[in-house]
């Protein structure tokens, strides 16, 4: 029976444990938080007390190990993985790929690692916030860098698909650059907007409604988790923040000098409408990638770069669709 | 019978016409758009073809005139008001107060004008997007500057209350500074975020989900309407953009030098949570303002500055509640 060991039972790890169990995997896990461990156990899941125990069990059962801990906790966990299950099949569900891949190379160099990142979340955190259906219809990035073991890639992609997600193949760097723009920058801008609004005092707060409510929603997320996520992707996020500063500065200059915000608002409108149109598009004709071919990872990365996705696996053939993002 | 003449039948004007009719007012209106006029008429409302006709009817019926046109159209409409109904009772539902008050003083100086601004909206525009319930539970700013005629203030506040809103009294400048932060800046930041996201290409678009979706929602609004709204509040918006640039630049500097986004994310978290807590607070003990007293407008402005609101009118006594915004 296919077995999955989830290390870290917060919102994402806890949801993977539930979703994998619902899909028929044998699952077990552990968490640093005694409260999360107790809650998961009370919900009927097999939970062990320490990372050591979890990794030893995983080695015995030939489990796929899923890392779902904060990036800062990864070195300690990976050291344990290397001690008890050095050649394990390993993935993660963390929000940056470059730094965690670097940590894997350093702390558990023999592991058969393929990084992952489900693009799902909500403002609440911890085991109690988890949901077996969290990943339904969501993108789940599976890293497809050169040298990736296609067997493990297929196993990780299968887990993602069986959790209800579709798979977006991506190189580490491409992934990290993309999420800096569409996941980490939104948190920084939401925080800035919330603070500038509050600086307007009680009247501004009393008048704030739709646009402020939407624009600041993610500023209500646990700041420690957001901080770890954003700081873990520092280099790519700096590029994205610089682009935002450039565009906001240009808007400021134009408003001050000519009184116009036309260029800013029209480019934003085009971008948002293109994104909406892209999400609603009919699937393009299917494509398939033979995962055993030498160029498989390159083909997968090309598919991801073009906004495409893998929607099923048939043995070692990945079946997917290209998209047509009108940007 | 109390009568209301609405000039401009887009989303906001069309919603005022419907809500006032539902509240028992005799209503009629006009719009520059022949399509909006025809649609309103098809829905059973009295619609005249020109602003001249509307203002002449309003003078005959002693109607309260409600301006619901873009700021750029205000001078022409006000010139007609001055020609046919120079001493009319006049309000507006436009998103800035200083520039429209200035236009009133210039083009129809004898009008008994009290500015208004319902804080409600949605992404769609035009008569068809209007809704009699658009203002239910929303803030509706009613300007309370020195020299305001308390009779007209009470009439405008009554219209707002009967449309389902509560009234936030505010000076022109205080209003414009507040909405720059919580209504206009959110549109600018949403446009910037959408464009920076799209610059990431199809993969970024394909991975964008919750935080990008929320942070860019208002970027999908009609850019011509947003442009008119934001550009009409240029000075206050420049201050808000400068504050955002300052905070975003500080975040960038901290991330680059120390790797930390802690200060940015924590201040945003505090602000968002304070806003959520303020919205959910139980009403404070009631307060009342005698609108016939010499200090009435000053008291109303103080109430607004503190985040309070007027929730009913009893003759010339405005009854309301203070708030306790925890910022």
Contacts between the chains, C-beta under 8 A, distances in Angstrom:
chain1	res1	chain2	res2	distance
A	119	B	207	5.3
A	119	B	209	5.0
A	120	B	209	7.0
A	120	B	210	7.8
A	121	B	210	6.2
A	121	B	211	8.0
A	122	B	210	7.4
A	138	B	209	6.7
A	139	B	206	6.4
A	139	B	207	5.3
A	139	B	209	7.0
A	141	B	207	6.9
A	168	B	203	7.2
A	168	B	206	6.0
A	168	B	207	6.3
A	170	B	203	6.4
A	174	B	203	6.1
A	175	B	203	7.9
A	175	B	207	8.0
A	177	B	200	6.6
A	177	B	204	7.8
A	178	B	200	5.2
A	178	B	201	7.7
A	178	B	203	4.9
A	178	B	204	4.1
A	178	B	207	5.3
A	179	B	207	6.4
A	181	B	196	5.6
A	181	B	197	5.0
A	181	B	199	7.2
A	181	B	200	4.1
A	181	B	204	5.1
A	182	B	197	4.8
A	182	B	200	6.5
A	182	B	204	5.0
A	182	B	205	7.7
A	182	B	207	5.8
A	182	B	208	3.9
A	182	B	209	7.7
A	182	B	211	7.6
A	182	B	212	4.4
A	183	B	207	7.5
A	183	B	208	7.8
A	183	B	209	7.8
A	183	B	211	5.7
A	183	B	212	6.9
A	185	B	193	6.6
A	185	B	196	6.3
A	185	B	197	7.8
A	186	B	193	6.1
A	186	B	211	3.8
A	186	B	212	5.4
A	186	B	214	7.5
A	186	B	215	4.2
A	187	B	211	6.2
A	187	B	265	7.1
A	188	B	248	7.2
A	188	B	251	5.8
A	188	B	261	6.8
A	188	B	264	6.5
A	188	B	265	7.7
A	189	B	189	5.3
A	189	B	192	7.5
A	189	B	193	5.6
A	189	B	215	6.2
A	189	B	248	7.5
A	190	B	211	7.3
A	190	B	215	6.2
A	190	B	268	6.3
A	190	B	272	7.6
A	191	B	251	7.7
A	191	B	264	5.2
A	191	B	265	5.2
A	191	B	267	6.8
A	191	B	268	2.5
A	191	B	269	7.1
A	192	B	189	7.5
A	192	B	244	5.5
A	192	B	247	4.6
A	192	B	248	5.2
A	192	B	251	6.9
A	192	B	264	6.9
A	192	B	268	6.7
A	193	B	185	6.6
A	193	B	186	6.1
A	193	B	189	5.6
A	193	B	244	7.1
A	193	B	268	7.6
A	194	B	267	7.8
A	194	B	268	4.3
A	194	B	269	7.7
A	194	B	271	3.8
A	194	B	272	4.4
A	194	B	275	7.2
A	195	B	247	5.9
A	195	B	264	7.8
A	195	B	267	4.5
A	195	B	268	5.3
A	195	B	271	4.9
A	196	B	181	5.6
A	196	B	185	6.3
A	196	B	240	6.1
A	196	B	243	4.7
A	196	B	244	5.2
A	196	B	247	6.4
A	197	B	181	5.0
A	197	B	182	4.8
A	197	B	185	7.8
A	197	B	271	6.4
A	197	B	275	7.2
A	198	B	270	7.6
A	198	B	271	3.7
A	198	B	274	6.3
A	198	B	275	7.0
A	198	B	327	4.7
A	199	B	181	7.1
A	199	B	243	6.3
A	200	B	177	6.6
A	200	B	178	5.2
A	200	B	181	4.1
A	200	B	182	6.5
A	201	B	178	7.8
A	201	B	305	7.2
A	201	B	307	7.7
A	201	B	325	7.9
A	201	B	327	7.2
A	202	B	278	7.7
A	202	B	305	6.9
A	202	B	306	5.4
A	202	B	307	3.0
A	202	B	323	6.5
A	202	B	325	4.0
A	202	B	327	6.9
A	203	B	168	7.2
A	203	B	170	6.4
A	203	B	174	6.1
A	203	B	175	7.9
A	203	B	178	4.9
A	203	B	304	5.6
A	203	B	305	5.5
A	203	B	306	7.7
A	203	B	307	6.0
A	204	B	177	7.8
A	204	B	178	4.1
A	204	B	181	5.1
A	204	B	182	5.0
A	205	B	182	7.6
A	205	B	274	7.2
A	205	B	275	5.3
A	205	B	278	5.5
A	205	B	307	6.0
A	205	B	325	4.8
A	205	B	327	6.2
A	206	B	139	6.4
A	206	B	168	6.0
A	206	B	278	7.4
A	206	B	304	7.8
A	206	B	307	4.1
A	206	B	308	7.6
A	206	B	309	6.9
A	206	B	323	6.2
A	206	B	325	6.9
A	207	B	119	5.4
A	207	B	139	5.4
A	207	B	141	6.9
A	207	B	168	6.3
A	207	B	175	8.0
A	207	B	178	5.3
A	207	B	179	6.4
A	207	B	182	5.8
A	207	B	183	7.5
A	208	B	182	3.9
A	208	B	183	7.8
A	208	B	275	6.2
A	209	B	119	5.0
A	209	B	120	7.0
A	209	B	138	6.8
A	209	B	139	7.0
A	209	B	182	7.7
A	209	B	183	7.7
A	210	B	120	7.8
A	210	B	121	6.2
A	210	B	122	7.4
A	210	B	218	7.4
A	211	B	121	8.0
A	211	B	182	7.6
A	211	B	183	5.7
A	211	B	186	3.8
A	211	B	187	6.2
A	211	B	190	7.3
A	211	B	217	7.9
A	211	B	218	4.6
A	212	B	182	4.4
A	212	B	183	7.0
A	212	B	186	5.4
A	212	B	275	7.7
A	214	B	186	7.5
A	214	B	214	4.9
A	214	B	215	7.3
A	214	B	217	4.7
A	214	B	218	6.6
A	215	B	186	4.2
A	215	B	189	6.2
A	215	B	190	6.2
A	215	B	214	7.3
A	215	B	215	5.9
A	215	B	217	8.0
A	215	B	218	7.2
A	216	B	268	7.3
A	216	B	271	7.5
A	216	B	272	4.9
A	216	B	275	7.3
A	217	B	211	7.9
A	217	B	214	4.7
A	217	B	272	7.8
A	218	B	210	7.4
A	218	B	211	4.6
A	218	B	214	6.6
A	218	B	215	7.3
A	219	B	265	7.9
A	219	B	268	4.1
A	219	B	269	5.9
A	219	B	271	7.0
A	219	B	272	4.0
A	220	B	269	6.8
A	220	B	272	4.5
A	220	B	273	6.1
A	220	B	276	6.6
A	221	B	269	7.6
A	223	B	262	7.6
A	223	B	265	4.3
A	223	B	266	5.1
A	223	B	268	7.6
A	223	B	269	4.3
A	226	B	261	7.9
A	226	B	265	5.4
A	227	B	260	7.6
A	227	B	261	5.6
A	227	B	262	5.7
A	227	B	265	5.2
A	230	B	255	7.8
A	230	B	261	5.2
A	230	B	265	7.4
A	231	B	255	7.2
A	231	B	259	5.7
A	231	B	260	6.6
A	231	B	261	5.9
A	234	B	255	6.1
A	234	B	259	5.9
A	237	B	255	6.7
A	238	B	252	6.9
A	238	B	255	6.1
A	238	B	256	5.9
A	240	B	196	6.1
A	241	B	248	6.8
A	241	B	251	6.7
A	241	B	252	4.8
A	241	B	255	7.0
A	242	B	252	7.0
A	243	B	196	4.7
A	243	B	199	6.3
A	244	B	192	5.5
A	244	B	193	7.1
A	244	B	196	5.2
A	244	B	248	6.6
A	245	B	245	7.0
A	245	B	248	5.8
A	245	B	249	6.4
A	245	B	252	6.4
A	247	B	192	4.6
A	247	B	195	5.9
A	247	B	196	6.4
A	248	B	188	7.2
A	248	B	189	7.5
A	248	B	192	5.2
A	248	B	241	6.8
A	248	B	244	6.6
A	248	B	245	5.8
A	248	B	248	6.8
A	249	B	245	6.4
A	251	B	188	5.8
A	251	B	191	7.7
A	251	B	192	6.9
A	251	B	241	6.8
A	252	B	238	6.9
A	252	B	241	4.8
A	252	B	242	7.0
A	252	B	245	6.4
A	255	B	230	7.8
A	255	B	231	7.2
A	255	B	234	6.1
A	255	B	237	6.7
A	255	B	238	6.1
A	255	B	241	7.0
A	256	B	238	5.9
A	259	B	231	5.7
A	259	B	234	5.9
A	260	B	227	7.6
A	260	B	231	6.6
A	261	B	188	6.8
A	261	B	226	8.0
A	261	B	227	5.6
A	261	B	230	5.2
A	261	B	231	5.9
A	262	B	223	7.6
A	262	B	227	5.7
A	264	B	188	6.5
A	264	B	191	5.2
A	264	B	192	6.9
A	264	B	195	7.8
A	265	B	187	7.2
A	265	B	188	7.7
A	265	B	191	5.1
A	265	B	219	7.9
A	265	B	223	4.3
A	265	B	226	5.4
A	265	B	227	5.3
A	265	B	230	7.4
A	266	B	223	5.1
A	267	B	191	6.8
A	267	B	194	7.8
A	267	B	195	4.6
A	268	B	190	6.3
A	268	B	191	2.5
A	268	B	192	6.7
A	268	B	193	7.7
A	268	B	194	4.3
A	268	B	195	5.3
A	268	B	216	7.4
A	268	B	219	4.1
A	268	B	223	7.6
A	269	B	191	7.1
A	269	B	194	7.7
A	269	B	219	5.9
A	269	B	220	6.8
A	269	B	221	7.7
A	269	B	223	4.3
A	270	B	198	7.7
A	271	B	194	3.8
A	271	B	195	4.9
A	271	B	197	6.4
A	271	B	198	3.7
A	271	B	216	7.5
A	271	B	219	7.0
A	272	B	190	7.6
A	272	B	194	4.4
A	272	B	216	4.9
A	272	B	217	7.8
A	272	B	219	3.9
A	272	B	220	4.5
A	273	B	220	6.1
A	274	B	198	6.3
A	274	B	205	7.2
A	275	B	194	7.2
A	275	B	197	7.2
A	275	B	198	7.0
A	275	B	205	5.3
A	275	B	208	6.2
A	275	B	212	7.7
A	275	B	216	7.3
A	276	B	220	6.6
A	278	B	202	7.8
A	278	B	205	5.5
A	278	B	206	7.4
A	304	B	203	5.6
A	304	B	206	7.8
A	305	B	201	7.2
A	305	B	202	6.9
A	305	B	203	5.5
A	306	B	202	5.4
A	306	B	203	7.7
A	307	B	201	7.7
A	307	B	202	3.0
A	307	B	203	5.9
A	307	B	205	6.0
A	307	B	206	4.1
A	308	B	206	7.6
A	309	B	206	6.9
A	323	B	202	6.5
A	323	B	206	6.2
A	325	B	201	7.8
A	325	B	202	4.0
A	325	B	205	4.8
A	325	B	206	6.9
A	327	B	198	4.8
A	327	B	201	7.3
A	327	B	202	7.0
A	327	B	205	6.2
